[in-house]
C-alpha cells in the first residue's frame, strides 16, 4: 500500500471516530478579532548541536510565518512562511539556504468535535529563490484535516501537483521532488501536562527507503521556574531532531540528521 493510500485510509479512520469523540477541545487555526494578520505555521530559532554534515554543525535554523485574511470573516487567507539555514558558525555568517513558501488557502471550521477544522490549499508554492539551473521549486494543491482526540491532535496533509499537472511540470522540471517528499505527511501532537508539548511528523517518498521523521519537544518555562505565571515567559524552549530526506529543498535528496536546541514563539 502506497503512503498516499495509507494517509487516505487513516483519514477515513479518523472520520469514523469524529462523530463519537467526546470532551474534545476545539482546535482553532483561524484567527479571531479585528486584526487581519495572524501567526500561522511554527515560528522558532534554533542552534544545531549536531548535523550529519560536519560543515553544517553549529549553524542556526529559524522560521517565521504569518497569514492575512483577505476579506473579513471570509476564511480565505494569503500566507507566507520562510525557513532559513544560517551559517552563524562561519566567518562571514552567510545565509546558506532560504526556502520561501507563499500560499493561498481556505480554512473551514466544522461542527464536528472530532474533526473541527479542514484547510484547503488553493495554491501552495515553495522555492529556494535561486535562478535557472540552481532553482528548486514546486507548486501544489492540498487538503489538510485536523483531528482531535483527548490530548492528541492529528494533522494529515495530502498534496498533489498544482492544477493536476504532471509532477515534473509542478516542480519546474528541475527536480522530481515528489519522489522524495511523497504525496503527504502526518503529524501527531500530544500535550502532556507539566511535561511539555510533543510533536512527531512522518512522511514517505515513493523511492525505496526514502522518508523523513521529525520529533519536537516544547517546554514552557512558566511551568518550571518559580515566580513565573502564564503571563511571565512568552516563548517555549525547543528541542528538534530530524532524520531523513527533505529537511529543506536544498537537501531534498540528501539523507540528513540534525539535532537542534532553541526557542519557539509559535508552535
LOROTI-123984 format. One record per residue (C-alpha): residue in one letter; x, y negated, z negated. Coordinates in steps of 0.1 Angstrom, whole numbers, padded with zeros to 4 digits, always signed. Layout:
<rs>
aXYZ ...
</rs>
This chain:
<rs>
x+0000+0000+0000 x+0015-0034+0010 x+0019-0061-0016 x-0008-0082+0000 x-0033-0054-0002 x-0023-0049-0039 x-0030-0086-0045 x-0064-0084-0029 x-0071-0052-0050 x-0061-0070-0082 x-0082-0100-0073 x-0113-0077-0068 x-0105-0060-0101 x-0104-0093-0120 x-0136-0105-0102 x-0154-0074-0117 x-0142-0085-0151 x-0151-0121-0148 x-0189-0118-0154 x-0184-0098-0186 x-0154-0117-0200 x-0162-0131-0234 x-0150-0160-0255 x-0126-0173-0228 x-0111-0208-0229 x-0116-0229-0199 x-0087-0233-0175 x-0087-0270-0164 x-0064-0277-0135 x-0085-0305-0121 x-0077-0338-0139 x-0103-0359-0156 x-0105-0396-0163 x-0103-0428-0144 x-0068-0425-0130 x-0064-0407-0097 x-0028-0394-0103 x-0023-0363-0124 x+0006-0340-0131 x+0004-0308-0111 x+0029-0279-0110 x+0056-0275-0137 x+0079-0304-0145 x+0112-0294-0161 x+0150-0300-0162 x+0175-0272-0170 x+0212-0263-0171 x+0224-0230-0156 x+0242-0210-0182 x+0247-0182-0157 x+0245-0178-0119 x+0254-0147-0098 x+0274-0170-0076 x+0301-0184-0099 x+0304-0215-0078 x+0269-0224-0089 x+0272-0216-0126 x+0269-0248-0146 x+0247-0266-0121 x+0214-0282-0131 x+0179-0275-0117 x+0149-0297-0120 x+0114-0300-0106 x+0087-0327-0107 x+0052-0326-0093 x+0021-0347-0091 x-0013-0348-0074 x-0036-0375-0062 x-0074-0372-0059 x-0083-0386-0025 x-0119-0396-0035 x-0134-0399-0070 x-0148-0366-0081 x-0142-0350-0047 x-0117-0323-0058 x-0097-0330-0027 x-0061-0336-0035 x-0028-0347-0020 x+0001-0332-0039 x+0038-0333-0039 x+0064-0310-0056 x+0102-0314-0054 x+0127-0289-0066 x+0164-0298-0067 x+0196-0279-0074 x+0221-0305-0087 x+0258-0296-0088 x+0264-0315-0120 x+0295-0294-0127 x+0312-0306-0096 x+0334-0337-0094 x+0311-0358-0074 x+0279-0341-0087 x+0262-0337-0053 x+0226-0325-0048 x+0233-0291-0035 x+0198-0284-0022 x+0163-0300-0024 x+0130-0284-0014 x+0102-0307-0005 x+0066-0295-0008 x+0037-0317+0002 x+0003-0302+0003 x-0035-0308+0007 x-0059-0287-0013 x-0094-0284-0027 x-0099-0273-0063 x-0132-0256-0072 x-0144-0254-0108 x-0167-0224-0112 x-0193-0215-0137 x-0176-0182-0145 x-0156-0180-0178 x-0135-0152-0164 x-0126-0170-0132 x-0130-0207-0140 x-0110-0221-0111 x-0101-0214-0075 x-0078-0235-0054 x-0078-0236-0016 x-0047-0247+0001 x-0057-0266+0033 x-0021-0273+0043 x+0010-0263+0023 x+0043-0274+0038 x+0077-0267+0023 x+0111-0277+0038 x+0147-0282+0028 x+0147-0315+0047 x+0176-0305+0069 x+0177-0312+0107 x+0176-0287+0135 x+0198-0256+0130 x+0201-0262+0093 x+0163-0266+0088 x+0143-0242+0068 x+0105-0247+0066 x+0072-0230+0066 x+0035-0240+0068 x+0008-0220+0052 x-0028-0219+0040 x-0035-0202+0007 x-0062-0192-0018 x-0054-0192-0055 x-0079-0179-0080 x-0073-0183-0117 x-0085-0157-0142 x-0087-0160-0180 x-0089-0130-0204 x-0084-0140-0240 x-0049-0154-0244 x-0039-0143-0208 x-0041-0164-0177 x-0035-0147-0143 x-0028-0168-0112 x-0030-0149-0079 x-0018-0167-0048 x-0023-0153-0013 x-0009-0173+0016 x-0010-0169+0054 x+0005-0188+0084 x-0010-0223+0089 x-0039-0221+0114 x-0032-0184+0116 x-0002-0188+0138 x+0024-0161+0141 x+0048-0160+0112 x+0077-0171+0135 x+0058-0203+0145 x+0048-0210+0109 x+0085-0210+0100 x+0095-0231+0129 x+0114-0202+0144 x+0144-0210+0122 x+0139-0181+0098 x+0113-0154+0091 x+0107-0164+0055 x+0076-0142+0052 x+0099-0111+0053 x+0114-0123+0020 x+0086-0142+0004 x+0059-0118+0015 x+0022-0129+0016 x+0016-0138-0020 x+0026-0137-0057 x+0012-0130-0091 x+0019-0149-0123 x+0008-0138-0158 x+0008-0163-0186 x+0005-0155-0223 x+0001-0179-0252 x+0015-0162-0283 x+0005-0181-0314 x+0035-0197-0331 x+0059-0177-0308 x+0058-0196-0276 x+0043-0196-0242 x+0054-0168-0218 x+0052-0166-0180 x+0061-0137-0157 x+0060-0142-0119 x+0064-0115-0093 x+0063-0114-0055 x+0074-0088-0030 x+0087-0092+0006 x+0079-0069+0035 x+0115-0057+0036 x+0126-0028+0015 x+0140-0038-0019 x+0131-0075-0014 x+0113-0090-0044 x+0115-0119-0069 x+0110-0117-0107 x+0110-0148-0129 x+0104-0150-0167 x+0099-0183-0185 x+0096-0190-0223 x+0084-0223-0236 x+0089-0232-0273 x+0070-0261-0289 x+0093-0278-0314 x+0063-0291-0332 x+0057-0255-0344 x+0092-0251-0358 x+0106-0284-0370 x+0092-0296-0403 x+0077-0330-0402 x+0066-0328-0365 x+0030-0326-0357 x+0012-0322-0324 x+0020-0359-0317 x+0057-0355-0325 x+0077-0339-0297 x+0062-0342-0262 x+0084-0316-0245 x+0090-0279-0250 x+0123-0260-0249 x+0126-0239-0218 x+0143-0206-0211 x+0141-0194-0175 x+0155-0162-0160 x+0153-0154-0122 x+0163-0124-0103 x+0157-0116-0066 x+0152-0134-0034 x+0139-0169-0026 x+0146-0189-0057 x+0150-0217-0032 x+0146-0220+0006 x+0184-0220+0010 x+0187-0187-0008 x+0156-0171+0007 x+0177-0141+0020 x+0203-0141-0008 x+0199-0120-0039 x+0203-0144-0068 x+0203-0141-0106 x+0201-0173-0127 x+0197-0179-0165 x+0186-0215-0173 x+0181-0234-0205 x+0164-0268-0206 x+0132-0288-0214 x+0098-0287-0199 x+0074-0316-0197 x+0045-0298-0180 x+0041-0260-0177 
</rs>
